[in-house]
């Protein structure tokens, strides 16, 4: 069995895949994004998720040949890397695993592990690519001064547009009613209480408000549409930069894919497509990121799954 773990910004997903590429089990826990609450949350959540996915599959951790743990913020705080690297051993009882950033899960899943670039836009945003052994990462600079085009980024701009509409600094659109409904506001200024006081500025909860912007855009709100289209342009910029950084030939069609809930918005995806200026082979994602993590674990173990196996998994 190969274990894949994708630690996104709002949830952690686990998957066990057998040597033939069949999905044996899947499970979910809360997010292991630890920058707000500290490293102490990571081990218990990983332990619970691994126990659950093994229970569903009817196996034990001893049956896991190799694992890949895609962890949010991995590699962004140098002092934490050895601590994160050591955590899975306490659960698995072996060193047959590797830890990395969760961006690798999206790349392995969306492109099936071939050379190219994948852009992730969920709670945060980041891009990862490989070409002839070279690796590249772009974005992922945190919600405070990066993560352009992410769910959090969209949500913050949606809240800003809401405040401007309420003040009269922007024409009132569908976003006002949708935000009032989502935050259950009895008075508009209660948005401050909800987001800053009750939610304590929680990254994941704020990012869910991106859905409010999407709904408003679908209702024809011009400001909401502009936010989503700008998100698409920001995400496309990552691809353009990555193409050059990885040394792809200018005439070469570069495989590009995407993952994360933000791409569920037709406005974001359309803007993303339109903003890709170079020769691009834009591909729909083959797999979900946690399944990609398991496929990557198999590859690291020296048992790469064939392309048809990956597609067979994707079709399940």
C-alpha positions in Angstrom: 0.0 0.0 0.0 1.1 3.6 -0.7 -0.2 6.4 1.5 -0.7 9.9 0.3 -1.5 12.8 2.6 -2.5 16.2 1.3 -2.6 18.8 4.0 -4.6 21.7 2.6 -5.5 24.9 4.2 -9.0 23.8 5.3 -8.7 20.0 5.6 -6.2 17.1 5.4 -7.0 14.3 3.0 -5.6 10.8 3.2 -5.5 8.1 0.6 -4.3 4.5 0.3 -3.5 3.1 -3.1 -2.4 -0.4 -3.9 0.3 -1.6 -6.2 -2.2 -1.8 -9.1 -3.3 1.8 -8.7 -6.6 1.0 -7.1 -7.9 3.3 -4.3 -8.2 1.2 -1.1 -9.5 4.0 1.2 -9.8 7.7 1.7 -10.2 9.8 4.9 -10.3 13.4 6.1 -9.3 15.3 9.2 -9.0 19.0 10.0 -6.2 21.0 8.4 -2.6 20.5 9.6 -1.8 24.2 8.7 0.0 25.0 11.9 1.2 28.6 11.5 -1.6 29.9 13.7 -1.8 27.2 16.4 1.7 25.7 16.4 3.3 22.4 15.5 1.5 20.7 18.4 -1.6 20.2 16.2 0.2 18.3 13.4 1.0 14.9 14.9 -2.5 14.2 16.5 -4.2 15.0 13.2 -1.9 12.9 11.1 -2.2 10.0 13.6 -6.0 10.2 13.5 -6.2 10.4 9.7 -3.8 7.5 9.2 -5.7 5.4 11.7 -9.0 6.1 10.0 -7.7 5.4 6.4 -6.1 2.2 7.6 -9.3 1.1 9.4 -11.4 1.7 6.2 -8.9 -0.3 4.1 -8.6 -3.1 6.6 -4.9 -2.8 6.9 -2.3 -1.6 9.5 0.5 0.9 9.2 2.8 -2.1 8.8 1.2 -2.7 5.4 2.2 0.7 4.1 5.2 0.4 1.9 5.9 4.1 1.4 4.2 7.4 2.2 4.3 11.0 1.0 3.2 13.8 3.3 2.3 17.0 1.5 2.2 19.6 4.3 1.2 23.2 4.0 4.0 25.7 4.8 6.6 22.9 4.6 10.0 24.4 3.8 8.9 27.9 4.6 10.3 27.9 8.1 13.7 26.3 8.1 13.8 25.5 11.8 10.6 23.5 11.5 11.7 21.2 8.6 13.6 18.6 10.7 10.7 18.6 13.2 8.1 18.0 10.5 10.4 15.4 8.9 10.5 13.4 12.1 6.8 13.4 12.9 5.6 10.6 10.6 8.1 8.1 12.0 6.4 8.3 15.4 3.1 7.1 13.7 4.4 4.7 11.1 7.2 3.2 13.1 9.5 3.4 10.0 11.4 5.8 7.8 9.7 4.7 4.6 8.3 8.2 3.8 9.1 11.6 2.6 7.7 15.0 3.6 7.3 17.9 1.3 5.1 20.9 0.5 1.5 20.2 -0.4 2.1 21.9 -3.7 3.8 18.6 -4.8 0.5 16.7 -4.3 -1.3 19.0 -6.7 1.4 18.7 -9.4 1.6 14.9 -9.1 -2.2 14.6 -9.2 -3.0 17.1 -11.9 -0.3 16.2 -14.4 0.2 12.6 -13.4 3.8 13.3 -12.5 5.0 14.5 -16.0 7.1 17.6 -16.6 5.0 20.7 -16.5 3.5 23.3 -14.1 0.6 23.0 -11.8 -1.1 26.0 -10.1 -2.9 25.4 -6.8 -5.6 27.9 -5.7 -7.5 26.9 -2.6 -7.3 28.6 0.8 -3.9 29.8 -0.3 -2.2 29.7 -3.7 1.1 28.4 -5.0 2.6 26.9 -8.2 5.1 24.0 -8.7 6.7 22.7 -11.8 9.4 20.3 -12.9 11.4 20.1 -16.2 14.3 17.7 -16.9 15.0 17.3 -13.2 14.8 21.0 -12.4 12.2 22.0 -9.8 10.5 25.4 -9.4 8.1 26.9 -6.9 6.3 30.3 -7.2 3.9 32.1 -4.9 2.8 30.8 -1.5 4.1 33.8 0.3 1.3 33.6 3.0 -2.0 35.4 3.2 -0.4 38.6 4.7 1.7 39.5 1.7 1.1 36.9 -1.0 -1.2 34.0 -2.0 -2.6 36.1 -4.9 -5.6 34.5 -6.5 -6.4 32.3 -3.6 -9.6 31.8 -1.7 -8.4 34.0 1.1 -7.2 36.7 -1.3 -10.6 36.7 -3.0 -12.5 36.7 0.3 -10.5 39.7 1.6 -11.2 41.7 -1.6 -14.8 40.6 -1.3 -15.0 42.0 2.2 -13.4 45.2 1.1 -15.8 45.6 -1.8 -18.7 44.9 0.7 -17.5 47.7 3.0 -17.1 50.1 0.1 -20.5 49.4 -1.2 -22.1 49.9 2.2 -20.3 53.2 2.5 -21.3 54.3 -1.0 -17.7 54.2 -2.4 -18.8 51.5 -4.9 -22.2 51.0 -6.5 -24.2 48.5 -4.5 -24.4 45.0 -6.1 -25.5 41.5 -5.2 -22.4 41.1 -3.0 -24.0 43.2 -0.2 -26.9 40.9 0.3 -24.8 37.8 -0.2 -22.3 38.9 2.4 -25.0 39.9 4.9 -26.5 36.5 4.5 -23.2 34.6 4.8 -22.1 36.5 7.9 -25.7 36.6 9.4 -25.4 40.3 10.0 -28.1 42.3 11.8 -26.0 45.4 11.2 -23.3 45.9 8.5 -20.6 46.9 11.0 -21.1 43.5 12.7 -18.9 42.2 9.9 -15.9 43.4 12.0 -17.2 41.5 15.0 -17.7 38.3 13.1 -14.4 38.2 11.2 -12.0 39.8 13.6 -13.6 39.0 17.0 -15.6 35.8 16.7 -13.5 34.2 14.0 -10.3 35.7 15.3 -9.2 36.4 11.7 -9.0 32.6 11.1 -7.5 32.1 7.6 -9.6 29.1 6.7 -12.9 30.6 7.8 -12.2 33.8 6.0 -11.3 31.9 2.8 -14.8 30.3 2.7 -16.2 33.8 1.9 -14.7 33.4 -1.5 -17.8 31.4 -2.3 -19.9 34.5 -1.5 -17.9 36.4 -4.1 -18.5 33.6 -6.6 -22.3 33.7 -6.0 -22.4 37.4 -6.3 -20.5 37.3 -9.6 -23.0 34.7 -10.9 -25.7 37.2 -10.0 -24.0 39.8 -12.2 -22.2 41.8 -9.5 -19.5 43.7 -11.5 -17.1 44.2 -8.6 -17.3 40.5 -7.8 -16.6 39.6 -11.4 -13.6 41.9 -11.4 -12.2 40.3 -8.3 -12.5 36.8 -9.8 -11.0 37.8 -13.1 -8.1 39.5 -11.4 -7.5 36.2 -9.5 -7.3 34.3 -12.8 -4.7 36.8 -14.1 -2.6 36.5 -11.0 -2.6 32.7 -11.2 -1.7 32.7 -14.9 1.3 35.0 -14.1 2.7 32.2 -12.0 2.7 29.9 -15.0 4.4 32.5 -17.2 7.2 33.0 -14.7 7.6 29.3 -14.0 7.9 28.5 -17.7 10.9 30.8 -18.0 12.4 29.7 -14.7 12.3 26.0 -15.7 14.0 26.6 -19.0 11.3 25.4 -21.3 12.0 26.2 -25.0 10.0 29.2 -26.2 8.4 27.1 -28.9 7.6 24.1 -26.6 4.0 23.5 -25.5 4.3 23.3 -21.8 1.9 21.0 -19.9 -0.1 23.1 -17.4 -2.8 22.1 -15.0 -4.6 23.4 -11.9 -6.1 22.3 -8.7 -8.0 23.8 -5.7 -11.5 25.0 -5.2 -11.0 28.5 -6.6 -10.8 27.0 -10.1 -14.4 25.9 -9.6 -15.3 29.5 -10.5 -16.0 29.9 -14.2 -14.8 33.5 -14.0 -11.5 32.5 -12.5 -10.9 29.6 -14.9 -11.8 31.6 -18.0 -9.6 34.5 -17.0 -6.8 32.0 -16.2 -7.1 30.5 -19.7 -7.2 33.8 -21.4 -4.2 35.2 -19.6 -1.8 32.4 -20.6 0.2 34.1 -23.3 2.8 31.5 -24.3 2.3 28.1 -26.0 0.5 26.1 -23.3 -1.0 22.6 -23.2 -3.7 23.3 -20.6 -4.9 20.0 -19.2 -7.8 19.2 -16.9 -6.6 17.7 -13.6 -6.2 13.9 -13.7 -6.6 13.2 -10.0 -7.4 14.8 -6.7 -4.3 16.0 -4.8 -4.4 13.3 -2.0 -4.5 10.6 -4.6 -1.6 12.3 -6.4 0.3 12.2 -3.1 -0.2 8.4 -3.0 0.9 8.1 -6.6 4.0 10.2 -5.8 4.7 7.9 -2.8 4.7 4.9 -5.2 7.1 6.7 -7.5 9.5 7.5 -4.6 9.4 3.8 -3.6 10.5 2.8 -7.1 7.1 1.6 -8.2 5.8 4.3 -10.5 2.2 3.7 -11.6 1.7 3.5 -15.3 -0.2 6.3 -17.0 -3.2 4.0 -17.6 -3.2 3.1 -14.0 -3.4 6.7 -13.0 -6.2 7.3 -15.4 -8.0 4.2 -14.1 -7.8 5.7 -10.6 -9.0 9.0 -11.9 -12.1 7.4 -13.5 -13.3 5.9 -10.2 
